[in-house]
Amino acid sequence: MSTNIHWTAIREIKVIKTNRRSTQEIQFNELQTPTRVTYEIMESADPIQAYKDWVLRECSRDEEFPIYAEDDVFGEKDPIGVEIYNAGKEHIEKFDEWIKHCEEEGFEVRPVAW
């Protein structure tokens, strides 16, 4: 079984009803990393950038998908165009958006290995 990187964001909150302090945690839906890569990311001076670099190196490939006319539901005619999709780049965009949201809401983003 491999050890994977997980991204968690934690912030301290005050529960008004009970007047107690607690922590709130949210997770990011990260990609599965090999154990060796997980430890490299964790030991990096900038784990966020190390994770992004790994994703772009290992999972970033432009793929072409044909686009068909609206009335060609089953793709029986020639395509009218091509769409380029890159799963790695899209993942990094979502990761960056998640980090930005976390920081704006007072969370601290941390890598966790498990």
DOLUM-973055 format. One line per field, with one value per atom (N, C-alpha, C): x, y, z; atom name; residue in one letter. Coordinates in pm, whole numbers. Example, Ala and Ser with C-alpha at 12.3 -4.5 7.8 and 13.67 -1.06 7.14 Angstrom:
% DOLUM-973055
c1: (1319|1230|1320|1285|1367|1290)
c2: (-569|-450|-330|-225|-106|3)
c3: (780|780|780|708|714|787)
bamar: (N|CA|C|N|CA|C)
doza: (A|A|A|S|S|S)
This chain:
% DOLUM-973055
c1: (84|0|89|51|133|88|179|149|125|11|-28|-27|-11|-22|-170|-206|-342|-329|-421|-419|-537|-505|-607|-590|-699|-696|-765|-699|-749|-758|-864|-874|-940|-906|-967|-1097|-1199|-1329|-1380|-1472|-1538|-1685|-1732|-1871|-1952|-2029|-2100|-2198|-2271|-2372|-2311|-2193|-2130|-2015|-1975|-1863|-1732|-1721|-1598|-1523|-1394|-1310|-1295|-1284|-1270|-1192|-1169|-1104|-1199|-1186|-1264|-1164|-1196|-1104|-1178|-1114|-1167|-1055|-1093|-997|-1006|-897|-894|-892|-954|-957|-831|-722|-592|-577|-471|-437|-355|-365|-289|-143|-57|87|159|263|345|413|443|504|629|716|841|810|714|675|613|532|469|574|677|782|865|886|958|879|749|664|665|649|646|777|889|1020|1062|986|1019|1005|1085|1073|941|883|754|668|599|522|413|351|246|304|415|479|531|583|633|520|403|287|245|238|202|300|429|531|513|486|466|343|233|111|138|202|229|327|420|518|455|371|321|181|100|-41|-87|5|-33|-1|-105|-91|-212|-187|-298|-360|-491|-563|-665|-681|-776|-904|-1017|-1147|-1228|-1288|-1367|-1495|-1534|-1660|-1753|-1874|-1974|-2085|-2152|-2264|-2373|-2453|-2559|-2658|-2682|-2778|-2714|-2586|-2515|-2488|-2594|-2587|-2496|-2498|-2421|-2284|-2244|-2113|-2096|-2200|-2197|-2136|-2138|-2083|-1941|-1877|-1743|-1750|-1649|-1646|-1642|-1696|-1693|-1576|-1507|-1394|-1326|-1229|-1153|-1141|-1159|-1140|-1014|-930|-808|-837|-805|-828|-699|-665|-546|-586|-596|-642|-549|-418|-322|-337|-347|-364|-495|-602|-731|-724|-655|-640|-567|-461|-385|-470|-552|-642|-738|-795|-886|-812|-690|-608|-579|-538|-511|-636|-752|-878|-910|-888|-914|-822|-694|-599|-640|-675|-716|-839|-937|-1058|-1021|-936|-896|-829|-738|-667|-762|-855|-952|-1043|-1067|-1155|-1079|-948|-870|-818|-817|-763|-613|-544|-403|-396|-339|-329|-204|-223|-111|-114|6|10|16|-49|-48|-20|65|94|25|-53|-115|-165)
c2: (-117|0|124|222|342|449|539|656|771|834|940|1076|1178|1316|1352|1422|1474|1620|1701|1843|1875|1935|1973|2119|2184|2325|2332|2397|2401|2547|2575|2706|2689|2781|2782|2860|2807|2875|2887|2978|2992|2958|2861|2820|2915|3000|3105|3046|2944|2884|2832|2771|2714|2798|2899|2986|2908|2798|2717|2734|2710|2714|2571|2564|2435|2457|2351|2364|2313|2372|2333|2290|2182|2127|2095|2128|2089|2022|1938|1861|1899|1874|1889|1751|1736|1608|1595|1554|1548|1421|1418|1300|1205|1077|979|989|992|1003|876|838|726|764|666|691|778|745|821|969|993|1131|1201|1129|1185|1240|1161|1205|1319|1318|1429|1559|1552|1670|1717|1623|1659|1723|1677|1728|1853|1892|2008|2137|2236|2368|2434|2398|2450|2333|2265|2147|2173|2289|2321|2324|2392|2399|2263|2186|2052|1964|1974|1897|1941|2073|2125|2079|2085|2042|1895|1811|1668|1646|1714|1698|1738|1851|1898|1807|1750|1660|1524|1472|1335|1325|1429|1418|1523|1599|1709|1676|1636|1609|1664|1734|1783|1666|1654|1551|1619|1567|1623|1540|1609|1545|1612|1532|1590|1655|1764|1832|1810|1767|1741|1845|1863|1958|1915|2013|1985|1881|1880|1784|1649|1634|1508|1441|1400|1346|1223|1139|1015|1025|1144|1164|1085|1081|1004|1081|1213|1297|1338|1409|1459|1563|1566|1667|1808|1904|2044|2119|2052|2114|2016|2067|1986|2064|1995|2055|1996|2083|2040|2036|1924|1908|1860|1918|1880|1861|1737|1705|1761|1755|1807|1956|2031|2176|2212|2138|2164|2135|2028|1993|2104|2157|2265|2391|2422|2538|2522|2403|2377|2384|2333|2338|2482|2563|2705|2778|2749|2810|2769|2641|2591|2660|2672|2738|2884|2953|3093|3106|3020|3022|2997|2898|2867|2986|3049|3164|3280|3304|3412|3386|3259|3222|3195|3221|3208|3069|2982|2847|2847|2753|2728|2595|2597|2478|2400|2269|2184|2052|2001|1867|1765|1652|1543|1416|1330|1202|1091|1012|892|801)
c3: (0|0|0|-80|-90|8|36|117|21|32|-61|4|-79|-32|-24|80|95|134|82|112|202|315|411|446|477|519|654|748|886|932|1006|1070|1206|1293|1426|1418|1483|1485|1628|1646|1776|1754|1830|1821|1911|1849|1921|2023|1986|2073|2204|2196|2316|2368|2292|2327|2341|2269|2271|2140|2149|2030|1976|1845|1779|1651|1578|1448|1341|1225|1109|1001|932|834|705|592|462|383|287|209|61|-9|-153|-216|-330|-400|-487|-424|-492|-574|-653|-730|-643|-670|-595|-634|-534|-559|-513|-584|-536|-404|-322|-191|-202|-295|-312|-340|-426|-461|-341|-267|-147|-52|-25|67|9|-121|-185|-168|-186|-171|-27|67|209|256|202|243|167|68|-14|67|29|92|56|-57|-103|-152|-58|-95|-200|-194|-291|-432|-448|-580|-623|-529|-563|-614|-551|-597|-736|-759|-890|-997|-966|-1061|-1096|-996|-1022|-1111|-1079|-1160|-1304|-1325|-1461|-1534|-1462|-1524|-1559|-1472|-1488|-1549|-1536|-1574|-1674|-1728|-1815|-1960|-2031|-2174|-2247|-2355|-2436|-2511|-2500|-2573|-2662|-2782|-2877|-2878|-2870|-2877|-2987|-3074|-3182|-3129|-3193|-3162|-3280|-3247|-3351|-3343|-3454|-3461|-3362|-3316|-3220|-3271|-3401|-3456|-3488|-3462|-3485|-3350|-3283|-3147|-3138|-3238|-3233|-3301|-3344|-3407|-3535|-3613|-3738|-3855|-3845|-3952|-3914|-4004|-3974|-3862|-3777|-3671|-3729|-3654|-3696|-3632|-3541|-3474|-3380|-3308|-3213|-3082|-2971|-2839|-2779|-2722|-2655|-2506|-2443|-2299|-2235|-2119|-2046|-1899|-1857|-1721|-1615|-1638|-1539|-1517|-1626|-1614|-1547|-1581|-1517|-1367|-1330|-1189|-1113|-1172|-1108|-1096|-1196|-1188|-1070|-1053|-941|-808|-805|-684|-645|-744|-717|-667|-727|-682|-539|-507|-372|-271|-304|-215|-193|-301|-290|-200|-221|-138|9|33|170|237|168|225|252|159|179|299|330|441|571|573|695|726|627|647|620|682|654|579|459|376|414|435|476|399|366|310|424|402|500|422|477|412|489|417|474|368)
bamar: (N|CA|C|N|CA|C|N|CA|C|N|CA|C|N|CA|C|N|CA|C|N|CA|C|N|CA|C|N|CA|C|N|CA|C|N|CA|C|N|CA|C|N|CA|C|N|CA|C|N|CA|C|N|CA|C|N|CA|C|N|CA|C|N|CA|C|N|CA|C|N|CA|C|N|CA|C|N|CA|C|N|CA|C|N|CA|C|N|CA|C|N|CA|C|N|CA|C|N|CA|C|N|CA|C|N|CA|C|N|CA|C|N|CA|C|N|CA|C|N|CA|C|N|CA|C|N|CA|C|N|CA|C|N|CA|C|N|CA|C|N|CA|C|N|CA|C|N|CA|C|N|CA|C|N|CA|C|N|CA|C|N|CA|C|N|CA|C|N|CA|C|N|CA|C|N|CA|C|N|CA|C|N|CA|C|N|CA|C|N|CA|C|N|CA|C|N|CA|C|N|CA|C|N|CA|C|N|CA|C|N|CA|C|N|CA|C|N|CA|C|N|CA|C|N|CA|C|N|CA|C|N|CA|C|N|CA|C|N|CA|C|N|CA|C|N|CA|C|N|CA|C|N|CA|C|N|CA|C|N|CA|C|N|CA|C|N|CA|C|N|CA|C|N|CA|C|N|CA|C|N|CA|C|N|CA|C|N|CA|C|N|CA|C|N|CA|C|N|CA|C|N|CA|C|N|CA|C|N|CA|C|N|CA|C|N|CA|C|N|CA|C|N|CA|C|N|CA|C|N|CA|C|N|CA|C|N|CA|C|N|CA|C|N|CA|C|N|CA|C|N|CA|C|N|CA|C|N|CA|C|N|CA|C|N|CA|C|N|CA|C|N|CA|C|N|CA|C|N|CA|C|N|CA|C|N|CA|C|N|CA|C|N|CA|C|N|CA|C)
doza: (M|M|M|S|S|S|T|T|T|N|N|N|I|I|I|H|H|H|W|W|W|T|T|T|A|A|A|I|I|I|R|R|R|E|E|E|I|I|I|K|K|K|V|V|V|I|I|I|K|K|K|T|T|T|N|N|N|R|R|R|R|R|R|S|S|S|T|T|T|Q|Q|Q|E|E|E|I|I|I|Q|Q|Q|F|F|F|N|N|N|E|E|E|L|L|L|Q|Q|Q|T|T|T|P|P|P|T|T|T|R|R|R|V|V|V|T|T|T|Y|Y|Y|E|E|E|I|I|I|M|M|M|E|E|E|S|S|S|A|A|A|D|D|D|P|P|P|I|I|I|Q|Q|Q|A|A|A|Y|Y|Y|K|K|K|D|D|D|W|W|W|V|V|V|L|L|L|R|R|R|E|E|E|C|C|C|S|S|S|R|R|R|D|D|D|E|E|E|E|E|E|F|F|F|P|P|P|I|I|I|Y|Y|Y|A|A|A|E|E|E|D|D|D|D|D|D|V|V|V|F|F|F|G|G|G|E|E|E|K|K|K|D|D|D|P|P|P|I|I|I|G|G|G|V|V|V|E|E|E|I|I|I|Y|Y|Y|N|N|N|A|A|A|G|G|G|K|K|K|E|E|E|H|H|H|I|I|I|E|E|E|K|K|K|F|F|F|D|D|D|E|E|E|W|W|W|I|I|I|K|K|K|H|H|H|C|C|C|E|E|E|E|E|E|E|E|E|G|G|G|F|F|F|E|E|E|V|V|V|R|R|R|P|P|P|V|V|V|A|A|A|W|W|W)
